[in-house]
């Protein structure tokens, strides 16, 4: 097939959506498909080149003023129209309901191309936490954001979400086009249990004589790492926390660590290479995620695939993967004391830790990347075929009327 992926977030940007879109593009090429990616450039120049076998077209952009690293392209209607005509994709898969996604959606009908859209977004991903928690503005802004998202998705031929929770939120706000759930998926051939690697732990400056807790997520206010740090200050177990990411909230979080005097218990590792990240997961005893803005956490699924128990906020889609008292615990969002007690409970009971880790492996098995790619291929082929047949019928009807 000829597949076009349209996204406003793509590497070198770091995050869940860039990982998902890049992974799909590369995996589809490996399966013998031709893939084009439309994404922002990180300069004022348009760039077209082959990356990992993928035809990547990057269009000039500027940085979004309220969201560091997110790029806003400069409305490249003409070059995208030209690219669509030249590449002639069987399917257009949009992952961002912002600039590039809108352009592709506007151009596709005239070129008779079916459009699939995948929703990765919540209002908290698009608006600041200060605005959303405002007692007057919060509810109104959230409603406006959902109105826009649903308006955008209702103009697509098919809509997917990575979790049932995410899809239910859209249908509750008025989504009425055909839709379904397809997980982002992970590569279970790569992410799997293995022996700990003390050498990697030492090289990253982490202690080897105490339990290791890891957190992998963008350091943004909506991810609520502040709750995690408060929980660390309340824990009885002398555990060490490794934060593996960066983001706009990092400076404030570092100040919080100093205020709580947690300098010897918390490490900011930033982004580390994949060859170190896998053994670090295998060397940890617990994965934690206090986020209040995740529709599906790839990092959490990767930790589960390595056999880790999870402590997570009981928020949005996280309970679909974290089953309370089975593979971990769920705490009331924002409740650092409850989070601390749950982390202590797991770390102080090796048998519980082992049992919950085994349950994580069982739960995440249904998100095998191979099965997910099969689902995408089936959906792409079905929609492309139905779209072609529909236009033939319309043409025949017009010719005989």
Secondary structure, DSSP 8 states (H G I E B T S, - for coil): -EEEEE-S--TTS-SHHHHHHHHHHHHHHHTT-EEEEEEE-SSSS-EEEEETTEEEEEE-EEE-TTSTT-EEE---HHHHHHHHHHH--SEEEE--SSHHHHHHHHHHGGGT-EEEEEE---HHHHS-HHHHT-TTHHHHHHHHHHHHHHHHHTTSSEEEESSHHHHHHHHHTT--S-EEE----B-TTTS------HHHHHHTT--SSS-EEEE-S---GGG-HHHHHHHHHH-SS--EEEE----TTHHHHHHHHHHTT-TTTEEE--S--HHHHHHHHHH-SEEEE--S--SS-HHHHHHHHTT-EEEEES-TTHHHH--BTTTEEEE-TT-HHHHHHHHHHHHT-HHHHHHHHHHHHHHHGGGBHHHHHHHHHHHHHHHHHHHHHHHHHHHHHHHH-
